Amino acid sequence: MGPSLRQPGRLLPLCDHLGTPTVADLLIALVQAYEIQGSLSIGTALNRHGLDHTAFVRVATAAVATRLIGGTWEQVAEAVAHAFTDGGPLRVFRHSPNTTWRKSWAAGDAVARGLWLADHVRRLRDAPHTPLSTSGWGLQDAQLAGDPVTLALPLSRQIIDHVLLKPAYPAEYHGQSAVEAALMLQSRVADPAGDITGIEVRTCEAAVRIIDKQGPLHGHADRDHCVQYMVAVALLYGELSARHYDDAVAGDPRIDRLRRVIRVSHDPEYTRAYLDPARRAVPARLTVHLRQQAPLSAEILYPLGHPRRRAEATPHVEAKLRSALSLIPGVDVESVRAVLMDYSTLRELPVSSVLDLLTPRDRPF
């Protein structure tokens, strides 16, 4: 439901390449890209047709990148027409038994194509006129069984204001609440591997459709799209970080034992809360059944990082910023952080100057 954080992957380096855009220009472009991708995604569920939502990443990239490089209104429209003509990539690589690392680079592939189209329309005027609606051959008939492509919301700032952050643990969007509930209960289970006899996860329809996954898991890309895996790790380890998707952790036999007793089901009320534009909840209820004590249960409607919990999430976001800056050799973490947190000054800086601050000081070239 929520747009993912892919826009910086194309707009940040483009602004750096152009040289003149400021951080304020970049942020405006980011908002535009989020609104296009997000409103299209809400209005048109490509995954119900077996297609991947990165098709809309490509559309948003083509539109905003064309504007940034000085394209006219007509050229923006042509770039978007080309992006729709490319159709939708199959979603097969996100689901068993075909989940692969392509899940991690699919958006990058869409970004590259969108940038190419933006450059293309500067030189050639050859865009199709009706790539969506042409009978039989347009995207709507050829790939969407006649369903129309629609913008669910007016293009303003509805999407960016409702982006779900992931400040505490790397879990797929629809699994955030189930993981948080598992972490809440973990300290109340003395021996998760030995005491737990069953686990129920009630959630919305989208979560069941996207991350309810049984059977073998093949690598990181498979594991972070499996709610059973993420819940099992949270209950066993009391945390969930990137390292928990590694083979070393995945080889823990206790994880698969817990996965086998986890049952995921659809709660219609949770789906209504998920689809309600006034709520945009990401609900889940976790119930843990134990051998010698009453069941434990926890419900999360709005996970940490949801717009309704922004203040609670802020310290986690700042901690992630410090941690990320500390990985850059030679960078003064606190001085760079001070620049990034002072918006009144930051917004006027060229994007290229900000990236200079984030460049390792001991590069071998």
C-alpha positions in Angstrom: 0.0 0.0 0.0 2.7 2.5 1.0 5.3 3.6 -1.5 8.7 2.3 -0.9 11.9 4.4 -0.5 13.2 4.1 -4.0 13.1 7.7 -5.3 16.5 8.8 -3.9 18.0 6.0 -6.0 17.5 8.0 -9.2 16.9 11.7 -8.2 19.9 12.1 -5.8 22.6 11.1 -8.3 20.7 13.0 -11.1 20.8 16.2 -9.1 24.4 15.6 -8.3 25.1 15.1 -12.0 23.3 18.3 -13.0 25.2 20.3 -10.5 22.7 23.2 -10.0 19.8 21.7 -8.1 19.6 22.5 -4.4 18.4 20.2 -1.6 15.1 22.1 -1.8 14.9 21.2 -5.5 15.6 17.6 -4.7 13.0 17.4 -2.0 10.4 18.9 -4.4 11.3 16.2 -7.0 11.1 13.5 -4.3 7.6 14.6 -3.3 6.5 14.6 -6.9 7.9 11.1 -7.5 6.3 9.7 -4.3 3.0 11.2 -5.3 3.0 9.7 -8.8 4.2 6.2 -7.8 2.1 6.0 -4.7 -1.2 7.3 -6.1 -0.8 5.0 -9.1 -0.1 2.0 -6.8 -3.1 2.7 -4.6 -5.4 3.2 -7.6 -4.1 0.2 -9.7 -3.1 -3.0 -7.9 -0.6 -4.4 -10.4 0.2 -7.4 -8.2 -3.4 -8.7 -8.5 -2.5 -9.2 -12.2 0.8 -10.8 -11.5 2.8 -7.7 -12.3 5.4 -5.9 -10.3 4.8 -2.4 -8.8 8.2 -1.3 -10.0 6.4 -0.5 -13.3 5.2 2.7 -11.5 8.7 3.4 -10.2 9.7 3.6 -13.9 6.8 5.9 -14.7 7.5 8.3 -11.8 11.2 8.3 -12.7 10.6 9.1 -16.3 8.2 12.0 -15.4 10.3 13.7 -12.7 13.6 13.1 -14.3 12.4 14.7 -17.6 11.3 17.8 -15.7 14.6 18.0 -13.8 16.7 17.9 -17.0 14.7 20.8 -18.5 12.0 18.9 -20.4 8.8 20.6 -21.5 5.3 19.5 -20.5 5.0 17.7 -23.8 8.3 15.9 -23.2 7.2 14.8 -19.7 4.0 13.4 -21.2 6.0 11.6 -23.9 8.3 10.0 -21.3 5.4 8.8 -19.3 3.8 7.4 -22.4 7.0 5.4 -23.2 7.1 4.2 -19.5 3.6 2.9 -19.7 4.3 1.3 -23.1 7.1 -0.8 -21.4 4.3 -2.6 -19.6 4.7 -4.3 -16.2 7.4 -6.8 -15.3 6.3 -10.1 -13.9 6.1 -10.3 -10.1 7.3 -13.9 -10.1 10.6 -13.0 -8.6 9.0 -11.9 -5.3 7.2 -15.1 -4.6 8.1 -18.7 -3.9 9.6 -20.7 -5.5 11.3 -17.9 -7.6 12.3 -15.3 -5.0 15.8 -14.2 -5.9 18.1 -11.2 -5.5 16.2 -9.6 -8.4 13.7 -8.5 -5.8 16.5 -6.2 -4.5 17.6 -4.8 -7.9 14.2 -4.6 -9.6 13.6 -1.0 -8.6 17.1 -0.1 -9.7 16.3 -1.6 -13.1 13.2 0.5 -13.3 15.1 3.6 -12.3 17.7 3.1 -15.0 15.0 2.6 -17.7 13.1 5.7 -16.5 16.3 7.8 -16.7 17.0 6.5 -20.2 13.5 7.4 -21.3 13.9 10.9 -19.9 17.0 11.4 -21.9 15.4 9.8 -25.0 12.5 12.2 -25.3 14.9 15.2 -25.3 16.1 13.9 -28.7 13.2 12.1 -30.3 9.5 12.8 -30.6 8.1 9.3 -31.1 5.9 8.5 -28.1 2.7 6.4 -28.5 -0.4 8.5 -28.1 -2.7 6.1 -26.2 -0.5 3.4 -24.5 -3.1 2.7 -21.8 -6.5 2.7 -23.6 -5.9 1.3 -27.1 -8.4 -1.5 -27.5 -6.6 -4.9 -27.3 -3.1 -3.6 -27.4 -3.0 -0.9 -24.7 -1.7 -1.8 -21.2 -5.2 -1.9 -19.7 -6.4 -4.6 -22.1 -3.2 -6.4 -22.7 -2.0 -6.8 -19.1 -4.7 -5.6 -16.7 -7.8 -7.5 -18.1 -9.5 -4.2 -18.9 -9.0 -2.6 -15.5 -8.2 1.1 -15.8 -5.0 2.7 -14.6 -6.1 5.4 -12.2 -4.6 7.9 -9.8 -6.3 7.1 -6.5 -5.5 10.6 -5.0 -4.9 14.0 -6.4 -1.2 14.7 -6.8 -0.4 16.9 -3.7 1.4 15.5 -0.7 -0.9 12.8 0.6 1.6 10.0 -0.2 4.7 11.6 1.3 2.9 12.5 4.5 1.9 8.9 5.0 5.1 7.0 4.1 5.8 4.3 6.6 9.4 4.6 8.0 11.3 1.5 9.1 13.3 3.0 11.9 13.8 -0.1 14.2 14.1 -3.2 12.1 14.3 -4.2 8.4 11.0 -6.0 7.8 8.8 -5.9 4.7 6.1 -3.2 5.0 3.2 -5.5 5.7 5.2 -7.4 8.4 6.2 -4.5 10.5 3.3 -4.8 13.0 3.6 -8.6 13.4 7.4 -8.2 14.1 6.7 -5.4 16.7 4.1 -7.6 18.4 6.5 -10.5 18.5 9.2 -8.3 20.1 6.7 -7.1 22.7 5.9 -10.7 23.7 9.4 -12.2 23.5 10.5 -11.2 27.0 7.4 -13.0 28.4 8.3 -16.4 27.0 11.1 -18.1 28.9 12.0 -20.6 26.2 10.5 -19.7 22.8 11.9 -22.8 21.1 10.5 -25.2 23.8 7.5 -23.5 25.2 5.6 -22.3 22.1 3.1 -24.8 20.7 1.4 -22.6 18.2 1.4 -19.0 16.9 -1.5 -17.2 15.2 -0.9 -14.1 13.0 -4.1 -12.3 12.0 -3.5 -9.5 9.5 -4.9 -7.8 6.5 -5.5 -9.4 3.1 -2.5 -7.7 1.4 -0.1 -9.2 4.0 -1.5 -12.7 3.6 -1.2 -12.4 -0.2 2.3 -11.0 -0.2 4.3 -12.4 2.8 2.5 -15.5 4.0 5.1 -18.0 2.8 5.6 -21.7 3.6 8.4 -24.1 2.5 12.1 -23.6 1.9 13.4 -20.0 1.8 16.2 -19.2 -0.6 18.4 -16.4 0.6 17.9 -12.9 2.1 15.3 -11.8 -0.5 13.1 -14.8 0.4 13.4 -14.4 4.1 12.5 -10.7 4.4 9.2 -11.4 2.5 8.2 -14.2 4.9 6.2 -13.1 7.9 6.7 -16.5 9.6 10.5 -16.2 9.3 10.5 -12.6 10.7 8.2 -13.5 13.6 10.2 -16.6 14.5 13.4 -14.7 14.6 11.9 -11.9 16.7 10.6 -14.4 19.2 13.9 -16.4 19.3 16.4 -13.6 19.3 14.5 -10.6 20.8 15.6 -8.5 17.8 15.5 -8.4 14.0 18.4 -6.8 12.1 19.9 -7.3 8.7 22.3 -10.0 10.0 19.3 -12.2 10.9 18.6 -12.7 7.2 22.1 -14.2 6.7 22.6 -17.9 6.1 24.4 -18.2 9.4 21.2 -17.3 11.3 18.8 -18.9 8.9 20.5 -22.2 9.6 19.3 -22.2 13.2 16.9 -25.2 13.2 14.7 -23.5 15.8 13.5 -21.0 13.2 12.0 -23.6 10.9 10.4 -25.4 13.8 8.6 -22.2 14.8 7.7 -21.4 11.2 5.9 -24.7 11.0 3.5 -23.8 13.9 2.7 -20.3 12.7 -0.7 -19.9 11.1 -1.5 -16.7 9.2 -5.1 -15.6 8.6 -7.0 -12.8 7.1 -9.0 -10.4 9.3 -11.6 -8.4 7.3 -11.7 -5.6 9.8 -7.9 -5.2 9.5 -8.2 -5.0 5.8 -10.8 -2.3 6.1 -8.4 -0.4 8.4 -5.6 -0.9 5.9 -7.6 0.4 3.0 -9.2 3.3 4.8 -7.5 6.5 3.5 -8.1 8.2 6.8 -6.2 5.4 8.7 -3.8 3.6 6.5 -3.3 1.1 9.3 -0.9 -1.9 9.0 -2.6 -4.1 11.5 -1.6 -7.4 13.0 -2.5 -9.5 16.1 -0.1 -12.1 17.3 -1.2 -14.8 19.7 1.4 -17.2 21.1 0.2 -20.5 22.6 2.4 -22.0 25.3 2.7 -25.4 27.0 2.1 -24.4 30.6 0.6 -20.9 30.7 -2.2 -19.0 29.1 -1.8 -17.7 25.6 -0.1 -14.3 25.1 -1.4 -11.8 22.6 -0.4 -8.4 21.3 -2.1 -6.2 18.7 -0.4 -3.5 16.7 -2.5 -1.3 14.4 0.1 1.4 13.6 3.7 0.1 13.7 6.6 2.3 14.8 7.4 4.6 11.9 3.7 5.1 10.9 2.6 8.8 10.6 0.7 8.4 13.8 3.9 7.5 15.7 6.4 9.9 14.1 7.5 11.4 17.4 8.2 7.9 18.9 10.1 7.0 15.8 12.4 10.1 15.6 15.1 8.9 18.1 15.4 5.6 16.1 15.8 7.5 12.8 18.5 9.7 14.3 20.3 6.7 15.7 20.2 5.1 12.2 21.6 8.3 10.8 24.5 8.3 13.2 25.2 4.6 12.6 25.2 5.1 8.8 27.5 8.2 9.0 29.9 6.2 11.2 30.4 3.8 8.4 31.9 6.4 6.1 35.7 6.6 6.6 37.0 9.9 7.7 33.6 11.6 8.1 33.0 13.7 11.3 29.7 12.2 12.3 28.5 15.0 14.5 29.4 17.9 12.2 27.8 16.3 9.2 24.8 15.4 11.3 24.5 19.0 12.4 24.4 20.1 8.7 21.8 17.5 7.8 19.5 18.4 10.7 19.6 22.2 10.1 16.9 22.4 7.4 16.9 26.2 7.0 20.6 26.0 5.8 20.5 22.5 4.2 17.7 23.4 1.8 19.8 26.1 0.1 22.9 23.9 -0.4 23.6 22.3 -3.8 23.0 18.6 -3.7 26.6 18.1 -4.9 27.9 19.9 -1.9 25.9 17.7 0.5 27.3 14.6 -1.2 30.8 15.9 -0.9 30.2 15.9 2.9 29.3 12.2 2.6 32.3 11.2 0.6 35.0 9.1 2.3 38.1 11.1 3.1 40.6 8.4 2.5 39.5 7.2 -0.9 42.3 5.4 -2.8 41.5 7.3 -6.0 
